[in-house]
Amino acid sequence: MSEVPATLRWEGGVDGHLMLLDQTRLPLEVVEVPCRTVEEAWDAIKRLVVRGAPAIGVAAAYGVCLSIKNGEAAVYDVVEACRYLATSRPTAVNLFWALSRMRRVAEAANATSGPALAEALLAEARAIHDEDREMCAAMGRHGADMVAELPEGAGILTHCNAGALATGGDGSGLSPVFELARRGKRPHVWVDETRPLLQGARLTAWELVQRGIDCTLICDSMAAHVMRAGKVQAIFVGADRIAANGDAANKIGTYGVAVLAEAHGIPLYVVAPTSTIDMTLATGAEIPIEERAAEEVTEGFGRRTAPAGVRVYNPAFDVTPYRLIRAIVTERGVFKPK
């Protein structure tokens, strides 16, 4: 099994910098991008150099550390960095969760500044990263246990990318797949391409090939046919925000997959850390949905595929109602919304 390069890492001490695997250039190029300023971290999150709710949270935590200058941190600069980074993307609640933790470290400093605050900030960012690794491993075990009765070589469908590229560890939605492979179950993964940015084709398929896991790439519109043909026994997806009632926001197209799964009697599991659960929102109707640039649809990857002037609606996420979710798998265990 080939090792997947680290999605993100901190280089050096308090005056160090953030290194990100540039996911906009996968699968053709494996390139790391350095972020040395808060503004560069914001831009990397916005442009999807780093993406996936948990990874965004970890990157944002390290991004706050980029406000440290000459080995010292100022409370005002930290609070401003948190405020600014929070504007990068609106849907992934892990972003705000991580920034809230970093802000609390600054507030606990009682308006003092200096090397001690700088060390405390970097320690908190590293703790967030380490905790995410541990949560990914736990989610993998719980998710694999949920489908332990599936036969060897069973078909598992996934949408978008919820692997190591989307987290600080071994993934959320893909972590049970990796765990099943470690247990010798040899799962076969059906990979939705995930329009319009092809995270499934570019990222999930790449991760699975790197790890030597059997997989087949399909267009999003082929999922219904594959399900009807009996090739899919379970579906694992991630989430960017989960409301208190279990409604889950994930990459656009997930809701359609869930509707198809219900029609074909296939269980759909949402795998996400508890930091993705937003108890302040009663239902998924309250989850803010990011809308992205029209060019992602009309000029995907630099080539125009639609007439100039056409109207475009490009929501980045949709919400799957809890009634279509068989179970929500977290690092603390499995919860069944219905």
Secondary structure, DSSP 4 states (H G I P E B T S, - for coil): -PPPPPSEEEESSTT-EEEEE-TTSTTT---EEEE-SHHHHHHHHHTTSS-SHHHHHHHHHHHHHTT-BTTBB-HHHHHHHHHHHTTS-SS-HHHHHHHHHHHHHHHHTTT--BHHHHHHHHHHHHHHHHHHHHHHHHHHHHHHHHTTTSPTT-EEEE-S--SGGGSSSS-STTHHHHHHHHTT---EEEEE--TTTTHIIIIIHHHHHHHT--EEEE-GGGHHHHHHTT--SEEEE--SEEETTS-EEEETTHHHHHHHHHHHT--EEEE--GGGEETT-SSGGGS---B--THHHHSGGG---S-TT-----BSEEEE-GGG-SEEEETTEEE---
